[in-house]
Amino acid sequence: MDFNIYTFNEFHSICNLPIYKIEKLNKKLLNLIPIQIKLLLINEGSLTKNVEYLSGKITKIFTMQKENRKSKINIRCVWLETSIYTRLIFARSLWCIIYKNTMGKENNIDKPIGKLYIKHQVDIYKDIHEIYYGYCQNIEKCYQTQIKNTPMWGRKYSLYYENESYIIIQEFFSPYIINLF
């Protein structure tokens, strides 16, 4: 499945693992992925809540790009950062605006998607498509850490509401995130 979301940040993949093949990988290969990163990559819960529990700080959203030019598709690019402005995750999402429910109306609010679901008690299903390891110079420049020239982990998944996919999300984790554990 190829669900690339075009934005101004081009991600260069070193390794791309479709989720259905991960179970088939031998243990030596799986051991190359740090356990802390595995917990974030394959977790189907709220990433924002998990980061808040790990950091002990409130996670904030810094929105970089929002588009909805009378289209049925909306692209949102955000940084998830701690309350002390440490950027931990870059996320970009592609929203299919076909629903007239509360969630579709609130997608431009500068809140984490997971928190909106929790607030509205919306039952969703997360289908993780792949995890990847690679680099992006534009994203790396924005990480406010001394860790440079280090590949980052990421994942891509779809969110389903009422058995319909309406959000595709790509997340790129700062190498610093491992320090939260």
Biotite code that builds the C-alpha atoms (Angstrom):
import biotite.structure as struc

atoms = struc.array([
    struc.Atom([0.000, 0.000, 0.000], chain_id="A", res_id=1, res_name="MET", atom_name="CA", element="C"),
    struc.Atom([1.372, 3.371, -0.915], chain_id="A", res_id=2, res_name="ASP", atom_name="CA", element="C"),
    struc.Atom([-0.278, 6.224, 0.972], chain_id="A", res_id=3, res_name="PHE", atom_name="CA", element="C"),
    struc.Atom([2.243, 8.992, 0.538], chain_id="A", res_id=4, res_name="ASN", atom_name="CA", element="C"),
    struc.Atom([1.033, 12.383, 1.582], chain_id="A", res_id=5, res_name="ILE", atom_name="CA", element="C"),
    struc.Atom([2.788, 15.056, -0.437], chain_id="A", res_id=6, res_name="TYR", atom_name="CA", element="C"),
    struc.Atom([4.046, 17.961, 1.604], chain_id="A", res_id=7, res_name="THR", atom_name="CA", element="C"),
    struc.Atom([7.155, 20.081, 1.655], chain_id="A", res_id=8, res_name="PHE", atom_name="CA", element="C"),
    struc.Atom([9.083, 17.440, 3.656], chain_id="A", res_id=9, res_name="ASN", atom_name="CA", element="C"),
    struc.Atom([10.419, 14.564, 1.578], chain_id="A", res_id=10, res_name="GLU", atom_name="CA", element="C"),
    struc.Atom([11.183, 11.445, 3.625], chain_id="A", res_id=11, res_name="PHE", atom_name="CA", element="C"),
    struc.Atom([13.922, 9.148, 2.315], chain_id="A", res_id=12, res_name="HIS", atom_name="CA", element="C"),
    struc.Atom([13.268, 5.615, 3.468], chain_id="A", res_id=13, res_name="SER", atom_name="CA", element="C"),
    struc.Atom([16.195, 3.322, 4.295], chain_id="A", res_id=14, res_name="ILE", atom_name="CA", element="C"),
    struc.Atom([13.933, 0.482, 5.364], chain_id="A", res_id=15, res_name="CYS", atom_name="CA", element="C"),
    struc.Atom([10.179, 0.148, 4.864], chain_id="A", res_id=16, res_name="ASN", atom_name="CA", element="C"),
    struc.Atom([8.403, -2.725, 6.609], chain_id="A", res_id=17, res_name="LEU", atom_name="CA", element="C"),
    struc.Atom([4.780, -3.484, 5.779], chain_id="A", res_id=18, res_name="PRO", atom_name="CA", element="C"),
    struc.Atom([3.116, -4.363, 9.075], chain_id="A", res_id=19, res_name="ILE", atom_name="CA", element="C"),
    struc.Atom([1.917, -7.760, 7.852], chain_id="A", res_id=20, res_name="TYR", atom_name="CA", element="C"),
    struc.Atom([5.533, -8.831, 7.266], chain_id="A", res_id=21, res_name="LYS", atom_name="CA", element="C"),
    struc.Atom([6.800, -7.837, 10.700], chain_id="A", res_id=22, res_name="ILE", atom_name="CA", element="C"),
    struc.Atom([5.583, -11.065, 12.304], chain_id="A", res_id=23, res_name="GLU", atom_name="CA", element="C"),
    struc.Atom([7.551, -13.025, 9.699], chain_id="A", res_id=24, res_name="LYS", atom_name="CA", element="C"),
    struc.Atom([10.859, -11.288, 10.344], chain_id="A", res_id=25, res_name="LEU", atom_name="CA", element="C"),
    struc.Atom([13.460, -13.222, 12.240], chain_id="A", res_id=26, res_name="ASN", atom_name="CA", element="C"),
    struc.Atom([14.321, -12.182, 15.783], chain_id="A", res_id=27, res_name="LYS", atom_name="CA", element="C"),
    struc.Atom([17.753, -10.832, 14.832], chain_id="A", res_id=28, res_name="LYS", atom_name="CA", element="C"),
    struc.Atom([16.204, -8.285, 12.480], chain_id="A", res_id=29, res_name="LEU", atom_name="CA", element="C"),
    struc.Atom([13.499, -7.323, 14.957], chain_id="A", res_id=30, res_name="LEU", atom_name="CA", element="C"),
    struc.Atom([16.158, -6.781, 17.635], chain_id="A", res_id=31, res_name="ASN", atom_name="CA", element="C"),
    struc.Atom([17.551, -3.927, 15.524], chain_id="A", res_id=32, res_name="LEU", atom_name="CA", element="C"),
    struc.Atom([14.471, -1.899, 16.462], chain_id="A", res_id=33, res_name="ILE", atom_name="CA", element="C"),
    struc.Atom([14.843, -0.588, 20.037], chain_id="A", res_id=34, res_name="PRO", atom_name="CA", element="C"),
    struc.Atom([12.046, -1.893, 22.273], chain_id="A", res_id=35, res_name="ILE", atom_name="CA", element="C"),
    struc.Atom([11.085, 1.673, 23.228], chain_id="A", res_id=36, res_name="GLN", atom_name="CA", element="C"),
    struc.Atom([10.516, 2.550, 19.570], chain_id="A", res_id=37, res_name="ILE", atom_name="CA", element="C"),
    struc.Atom([8.615, -0.707, 18.962], chain_id="A", res_id=38, res_name="LYS", atom_name="CA", element="C"),
    struc.Atom([6.209, 0.266, 21.746], chain_id="A", res_id=39, res_name="LEU", atom_name="CA", element="C"),
    struc.Atom([5.398, 3.536, 19.977], chain_id="A", res_id=40, res_name="LEU", atom_name="CA", element="C"),
    struc.Atom([5.360, 2.130, 16.440], chain_id="A", res_id=41, res_name="LEU", atom_name="CA", element="C"),
    struc.Atom([2.915, -0.740, 16.953], chain_id="A", res_id=42, res_name="ILE", atom_name="CA", element="C"),
    struc.Atom([0.784, 0.790, 19.709], chain_id="A", res_id=43, res_name="ASN", atom_name="CA", element="C"),
    struc.Atom([-2.802, 1.296, 18.603], chain_id="A", res_id=44, res_name="GLU", atom_name="CA", element="C"),
    struc.Atom([-3.726, 3.705, 21.390], chain_id="A", res_id=45, res_name="GLY", atom_name="CA", element="C"),
    struc.Atom([-3.469, 7.473, 21.529], chain_id="A", res_id=46, res_name="SER", atom_name="CA", element="C"),
    struc.Atom([0.100, 8.476, 20.725], chain_id="A", res_id=47, res_name="LEU", atom_name="CA", element="C"),
    struc.Atom([-0.395, 11.854, 22.379], chain_id="A", res_id=48, res_name="THR", atom_name="CA", element="C"),
    struc.Atom([-1.549, 10.255, 25.625], chain_id="A", res_id=49, res_name="LYS", atom_name="CA", element="C"),
    struc.Atom([1.372, 7.816, 25.574], chain_id="A", res_id=50, res_name="ASN", atom_name="CA", element="C"),
    struc.Atom([3.873, 10.640, 25.069], chain_id="A", res_id=51, res_name="VAL", atom_name="CA", element="C"),
    struc.Atom([2.261, 12.605, 27.916], chain_id="A", res_id=52, res_name="GLU", atom_name="CA", element="C"),
    struc.Atom([2.553, 9.603, 30.239], chain_id="A", res_id=53, res_name="TYR", atom_name="CA", element="C"),
    struc.Atom([6.196, 9.064, 29.264], chain_id="A", res_id=54, res_name="LEU", atom_name="CA", element="C"),
    struc.Atom([7.290, 12.705, 29.466], chain_id="A", res_id=55, res_name="SER", atom_name="CA", element="C"),
    struc.Atom([5.144, 13.744, 32.406], chain_id="A", res_id=56, res_name="GLY", atom_name="CA", element="C"),
    struc.Atom([4.321, 16.893, 30.428], chain_id="A", res_id=57, res_name="LYS", atom_name="CA", element="C"),
    struc.Atom([1.341, 18.062, 28.406], chain_id="A", res_id=58, res_name="ILE", atom_name="CA", element="C"),
    struc.Atom([1.774, 17.550, 24.676], chain_id="A", res_id=59, res_name="THR", atom_name="CA", element="C"),
    struc.Atom([0.992, 20.560, 22.524], chain_id="A", res_id=60, res_name="LYS", atom_name="CA", element="C"),
    struc.Atom([0.359, 20.924, 18.821], chain_id="A", res_id=61, res_name="ILE", atom_name="CA", element="C"),
    struc.Atom([2.116, 23.399, 16.577], chain_id="A", res_id=62, res_name="PHE", atom_name="CA", element="C"),
    struc.Atom([0.311, 23.455, 13.238], chain_id="A", res_id=63, res_name="THR", atom_name="CA", element="C"),
    struc.Atom([2.459, 24.176, 10.193], chain_id="A", res_id=64, res_name="MET", atom_name="CA", element="C"),
    struc.Atom([0.076, 23.529, 7.320], chain_id="A", res_id=65, res_name="GLN", atom_name="CA", element="C"),
    struc.Atom([-3.682, 23.300, 6.967], chain_id="A", res_id=66, res_name="LYS", atom_name="CA", element="C"),
    struc.Atom([-5.401, 23.151, 3.619], chain_id="A", res_id=67, res_name="GLU", atom_name="CA", element="C"),
    struc.Atom([-9.029, 23.061, 2.658], chain_id="A", res_id=68, res_name="ASN", atom_name="CA", element="C"),
    struc.Atom([-9.535, 25.002, -0.500], chain_id="A", res_id=69, res_name="ARG", atom_name="CA", element="C"),
    struc.Atom([-13.117, 23.944, -1.074], chain_id="A", res_id=70, res_name="LYS", atom_name="CA", element="C"),
    struc.Atom([-11.859, 20.421, -1.494], chain_id="A", res_id=71, res_name="SER", atom_name="CA", element="C"),
    struc.Atom([-12.994, 17.157, 0.004], chain_id="A", res_id=72, res_name="LYS", atom_name="CA", element="C"),
    struc.Atom([-9.435, 16.557, 1.169], chain_id="A", res_id=73, res_name="ILE", atom_name="CA", element="C"),
    struc.Atom([-7.617, 18.377, 3.930], chain_id="A", res_id=74, res_name="ASN", atom_name="CA", element="C"),
    struc.Atom([-3.874, 18.094, 4.673], chain_id="A", res_id=75, res_name="ILE", atom_name="CA", element="C"),
    struc.Atom([-2.659, 18.914, 8.160], chain_id="A", res_id=76, res_name="ARG", atom_name="CA", element="C"),
    struc.Atom([1.011, 19.010, 9.218], chain_id="A", res_id=77, res_name="CYS", atom_name="CA", element="C"),
    struc.Atom([1.799, 19.385, 12.902], chain_id="A", res_id=78, res_name="VAL", atom_name="CA", element="C"),
    struc.Atom([4.569, 19.075, 15.440], chain_id="A", res_id=79, res_name="TRP", atom_name="CA", element="C"),
    struc.Atom([3.789, 17.346, 18.711], chain_id="A", res_id=80, res_name="LEU", atom_name="CA", element="C"),
    struc.Atom([5.923, 18.948, 21.368], chain_id="A", res_id=81, res_name="GLU", atom_name="CA", element="C"),
    struc.Atom([6.133, 19.022, 25.121], chain_id="A", res_id=82, res_name="THR", atom_name="CA", element="C"),
    struc.Atom([5.162, 22.039, 27.152], chain_id="A", res_id=83, res_name="SER", atom_name="CA", element="C"),
    struc.Atom([8.840, 23.016, 27.180], chain_id="A", res_id=84, res_name="ILE", atom_name="CA", element="C"),
    struc.Atom([8.850, 23.172, 23.352], chain_id="A", res_id=85, res_name="TYR", atom_name="CA", element="C"),
    struc.Atom([10.797, 19.992, 22.718], chain_id="A", res_id=86, res_name="THR", atom_name="CA", element="C"),
    struc.Atom([9.655, 18.702, 19.343], chain_id="A", res_id=87, res_name="ARG", atom_name="CA", element="C"),
    struc.Atom([9.114, 14.964, 19.523], chain_id="A", res_id=88, res_name="LEU", atom_name="CA", element="C"),
    struc.Atom([6.998, 13.964, 16.546], chain_id="A", res_id=89, res_name="ILE", atom_name="CA", element="C"),
    struc.Atom([6.196, 15.378, 13.139], chain_id="A", res_id=90, res_name="PHE", atom_name="CA", element="C"),
    struc.Atom([2.829, 14.185, 11.871], chain_id="A", res_id=91, res_name="ALA", atom_name="CA", element="C"),
    struc.Atom([1.037, 14.788, 8.627], chain_id="A", res_id=92, res_name="ARG", atom_name="CA", element="C"),
    struc.Atom([-2.466, 13.679, 7.947], chain_id="A", res_id=93, res_name="SER", atom_name="CA", element="C"),
    struc.Atom([-4.750, 13.504, 4.966], chain_id="A", res_id=94, res_name="LEU", atom_name="CA", element="C"),
    struc.Atom([-8.415, 13.948, 5.862], chain_id="A", res_id=95, res_name="TRP", atom_name="CA", element="C"),
    struc.Atom([-11.219, 12.930, 3.568], chain_id="A", res_id=96, res_name="CYS", atom_name="CA", element="C"),
    struc.Atom([-13.955, 15.440, 4.370], chain_id="A", res_id=97, res_name="ILE", atom_name="CA", element="C"),
    struc.Atom([-16.965, 13.310, 3.558], chain_id="A", res_id=98, res_name="ILE", atom_name="CA", element="C"),
    struc.Atom([-18.590, 13.197, 6.944], chain_id="A", res_id=99, res_name="TYR", atom_name="CA", element="C"),
    struc.Atom([-20.801, 15.867, 8.405], chain_id="A", res_id=100, res_name="LYS", atom_name="CA", element="C"),
    struc.Atom([-20.212, 14.700, 11.937], chain_id="A", res_id=101, res_name="ASN", atom_name="CA", element="C"),
    struc.Atom([-18.476, 16.560, 14.724], chain_id="A", res_id=102, res_name="THR", atom_name="CA", element="C"),
    struc.Atom([-15.072, 15.081, 13.931], chain_id="A", res_id=103, res_name="MET", atom_name="CA", element="C"),
    struc.Atom([-15.084, 16.343, 10.360], chain_id="A", res_id=104, res_name="GLY", atom_name="CA", element="C"),
    struc.Atom([-15.933, 19.838, 11.528], chain_id="A", res_id=105, res_name="LYS", atom_name="CA", element="C"),
    struc.Atom([-13.187, 19.953, 14.137], chain_id="A", res_id=106, res_name="GLU", atom_name="CA", element="C"),
    struc.Atom([-10.236, 18.741, 12.101], chain_id="A", res_id=107, res_name="ASN", atom_name="CA", element="C"),
    struc.Atom([-8.815, 22.265, 11.820], chain_id="A", res_id=108, res_name="ASN", atom_name="CA", element="C"),
    struc.Atom([-8.624, 22.754, 15.562], chain_id="A", res_id=109, res_name="ILE", atom_name="CA", element="C"),
    struc.Atom([-5.081, 22.736, 16.869], chain_id="A", res_id=110, res_name="ASP", atom_name="CA", element="C"),
    struc.Atom([-5.609, 19.697, 19.057], chain_id="A", res_id=111, res_name="LYS", atom_name="CA", element="C"),
    struc.Atom([-4.179, 16.211, 18.752], chain_id="A", res_id=112, res_name="PRO", atom_name="CA", element="C"),
    struc.Atom([-6.495, 13.923, 16.794], chain_id="A", res_id=113, res_name="ILE", atom_name="CA", element="C"),
    struc.Atom([-6.543, 11.341, 19.590], chain_id="A", res_id=114, res_name="GLY", atom_name="CA", element="C"),
    struc.Atom([-7.702, 13.917, 22.127], chain_id="A", res_id=115, res_name="LYS", atom_name="CA", element="C"),
    struc.Atom([-10.613, 14.867, 19.858], chain_id="A", res_id=116, res_name="LEU", atom_name="CA", element="C"),
    struc.Atom([-11.701, 11.230, 19.717], chain_id="A", res_id=117, res_name="TYR", atom_name="CA", element="C"),
    struc.Atom([-11.464, 10.910, 23.480], chain_id="A", res_id=118, res_name="ILE", atom_name="CA", element="C"),
    struc.Atom([-13.366, 14.179, 24.029], chain_id="A", res_id=119, res_name="LYS", atom_name="CA", element="C"),
    struc.Atom([-16.218, 13.091, 21.749], chain_id="A", res_id=120, res_name="HIS", atom_name="CA", element="C"),
    struc.Atom([-16.069, 9.437, 22.832], chain_id="A", res_id=121, res_name="GLN", atom_name="CA", element="C"),
    struc.Atom([-15.735, 8.363, 19.208], chain_id="A", res_id=122, res_name="VAL", atom_name="CA", element="C"),
    struc.Atom([-15.053, 4.705, 18.571], chain_id="A", res_id=123, res_name="ASP", atom_name="CA", element="C"),
    struc.Atom([-12.399, 4.324, 15.878], chain_id="A", res_id=124, res_name="ILE", atom_name="CA", element="C"),
    struc.Atom([-10.212, 1.600, 14.480], chain_id="A", res_id=125, res_name="TYR", atom_name="CA", element="C"),
    struc.Atom([-6.515, 2.158, 13.690], chain_id="A", res_id=126, res_name="LYS", atom_name="CA", element="C"),
    struc.Atom([-5.003, 0.061, 10.889], chain_id="A", res_id=127, res_name="ASP", atom_name="CA", element="C"),
    struc.Atom([-1.199, 0.341, 10.871], chain_id="A", res_id=128, res_name="ILE", atom_name="CA", element="C"),
    struc.Atom([0.137, -0.168, 7.331], chain_id="A", res_id=129, res_name="HIS", atom_name="CA", element="C"),
    struc.Atom([3.879, 0.088, 7.718], chain_id="A", res_id=130, res_name="GLU", atom_name="CA", element="C"),
    struc.Atom([6.793, 1.226, 9.797], chain_id="A", res_id=131, res_name="ILE", atom_name="CA", element="C"),
    struc.Atom([9.871, 2.792, 8.313], chain_id="A", res_id=132, res_name="TYR", atom_name="CA", element="C"),
    struc.Atom([13.357, 3.952, 9.080], chain_id="A", res_id=133, res_name="TYR", atom_name="CA", element="C"),
    struc.Atom([14.918, 6.817, 7.163], chain_id="A", res_id=134, res_name="GLY", atom_name="CA", element="C"),
    struc.Atom([15.740, 10.481, 7.146], chain_id="A", res_id=135, res_name="TYR", atom_name="CA", element="C"),
    struc.Atom([14.374, 13.859, 6.178], chain_id="A", res_id=136, res_name="CYS", atom_name="CA", element="C"),
    struc.Atom([16.684, 16.841, 6.280], chain_id="A", res_id=137, res_name="GLN", atom_name="CA", element="C"),
    struc.Atom([13.869, 19.384, 6.666], chain_id="A", res_id=138, res_name="ASN", atom_name="CA", element="C"),
    struc.Atom([12.362, 17.560, 9.636], chain_id="A", res_id=139, res_name="ILE", atom_name="CA", element="C"),
    struc.Atom([15.753, 16.919, 11.208], chain_id="A", res_id=140, res_name="GLU", atom_name="CA", element="C"),
    struc.Atom([16.542, 20.662, 11.141], chain_id="A", res_id=141, res_name="LYS", atom_name="CA", element="C"),
    struc.Atom([13.447, 21.303, 13.230], chain_id="A", res_id=142, res_name="CYS", atom_name="CA", element="C"),
    struc.Atom([14.358, 18.879, 16.013], chain_id="A", res_id=143, res_name="TYR", atom_name="CA", element="C"),
    struc.Atom([15.812, 21.027, 18.735], chain_id="A", res_id=144, res_name="GLN", atom_name="CA", element="C"),
    struc.Atom([18.384, 18.501, 19.897], chain_id="A", res_id=145, res_name="THR", atom_name="CA", element="C"),
    struc.Atom([22.045, 17.787, 19.434], chain_id="A", res_id=146, res_name="GLN", atom_name="CA", element="C"),
    struc.Atom([21.194, 14.499, 17.722], chain_id="A", res_id=147, res_name="ILE", atom_name="CA", element="C"),
    struc.Atom([21.973, 15.164, 14.058], chain_id="A", res_id=148, res_name="LYS", atom_name="CA", element="C"),
    struc.Atom([22.430, 12.936, 11.016], chain_id="A", res_id=149, res_name="ASN", atom_name="CA", element="C"),
    struc.Atom([20.512, 10.191, 12.761], chain_id="A", res_id=150, res_name="THR", atom_name="CA", element="C"),
    struc.Atom([17.793, 8.322, 10.908], chain_id="A", res_id=151, res_name="PRO", atom_name="CA", element="C"),
    struc.Atom([14.346, 8.421, 12.439], chain_id="A", res_id=152, res_name="MET", atom_name="CA", element="C"),
    struc.Atom([11.567, 5.882, 12.789], chain_id="A", res_id=153, res_name="TRP", atom_name="CA", element="C"),
    struc.Atom([8.060, 6.457, 11.516], chain_id="A", res_id=154, res_name="GLY", atom_name="CA", element="C"),
    struc.Atom([4.777, 4.776, 10.798], chain_id="A", res_id=155, res_name="ARG", atom_name="CA", element="C"),
    struc.Atom([1.791, 5.132, 8.518], chain_id="A", res_id=156, res_name="LYS", atom_name="CA", element="C"),
    struc.Atom([-1.762, 4.152, 9.368], chain_id="A", res_id=157, res_name="TYR", atom_name="CA", element="C"),
    struc.Atom([-5.405, 4.782, 8.585], chain_id="A", res_id=158, res_name="SER", atom_name="CA", element="C"),
    struc.Atom([-8.168, 5.653, 11.007], chain_id="A", res_id=159, res_name="LEU", atom_name="CA", element="C"),
    struc.Atom([-11.591, 4.164, 10.407], chain_id="A", res_id=160, res_name="TYR", atom_name="CA", element="C"),
    struc.Atom([-14.876, 5.505, 11.661], chain_id="A", res_id=161, res_name="TYR", atom_name="CA", element="C"),
    struc.Atom([-18.080, 3.571, 11.003], chain_id="A", res_id=162, res_name="GLU", atom_name="CA", element="C"),
    struc.Atom([-16.057, 1.139, 8.823], chain_id="A", res_id=163, res_name="ASN", atom_name="CA", element="C"),
    struc.Atom([-14.875, 3.926, 6.508], chain_id="A", res_id=164, res_name="GLU", atom_name="CA", element="C"),
    struc.Atom([-11.278, 5.126, 6.227], chain_id="A", res_id=165, res_name="SER", atom_name="CA", element="C"),
    struc.Atom([-11.199, 8.884, 6.463], chain_id="A", res_id=166, res_name="TYR", atom_name="CA", element="C"),
    struc.Atom([-7.786, 9.826, 7.843], chain_id="A", res_id=167, res_name="ILE", atom_name="CA", element="C"),
    struc.Atom([-4.360, 8.634, 6.734], chain_id="A", res_id=168, res_name="ILE", atom_name="CA", element="C"),
    struc.Atom([-1.569, 9.605, 9.122], chain_id="A", res_id=169, res_name="ILE", atom_name="CA", element="C"),
    struc.Atom([2.208, 9.511, 8.847], chain_id="A", res_id=170, res_name="GLN", atom_name="CA", element="C"),
    struc.Atom([4.277, 10.100, 11.978], chain_id="A", res_id=171, res_name="GLU", atom_name="CA", element="C"),
    struc.Atom([8.033, 10.659, 12.206], chain_id="A", res_id=172, res_name="PHE", atom_name="CA", element="C"),
    struc.Atom([9.662, 10.231, 15.617], chain_id="A", res_id=173, res_name="PHE", atom_name="CA", element="C"),
    struc.Atom([12.566, 12.361, 16.828], chain_id="A", res_id=174, res_name="SER", atom_name="CA", element="C"),
    struc.Atom([15.601, 10.304, 17.854], chain_id="A", res_id=175, res_name="PRO", atom_name="CA", element="C"),
    struc.Atom([15.236, 12.136, 21.194], chain_id="A", res_id=176, res_name="TYR", atom_name="CA", element="C"),
    struc.Atom([11.949, 10.355, 21.951], chain_id="A", res_id=177, res_name="ILE", atom_name="CA", element="C"),
    struc.Atom([13.832, 7.292, 23.160], chain_id="A", res_id=178, res_name="ILE", atom_name="CA", element="C"),
    struc.Atom([15.097, 9.406, 26.093], chain_id="A", res_id=179, res_name="ASN", atom_name="CA", element="C"),
    struc.Atom([11.553, 9.571, 27.496], chain_id="A", res_id=180, res_name="LEU", atom_name="CA", element="C"),
    struc.Atom([11.760, 5.920, 28.527], chain_id="A", res_id=181, res_name="PHE", atom_name="CA", element="C"),
])
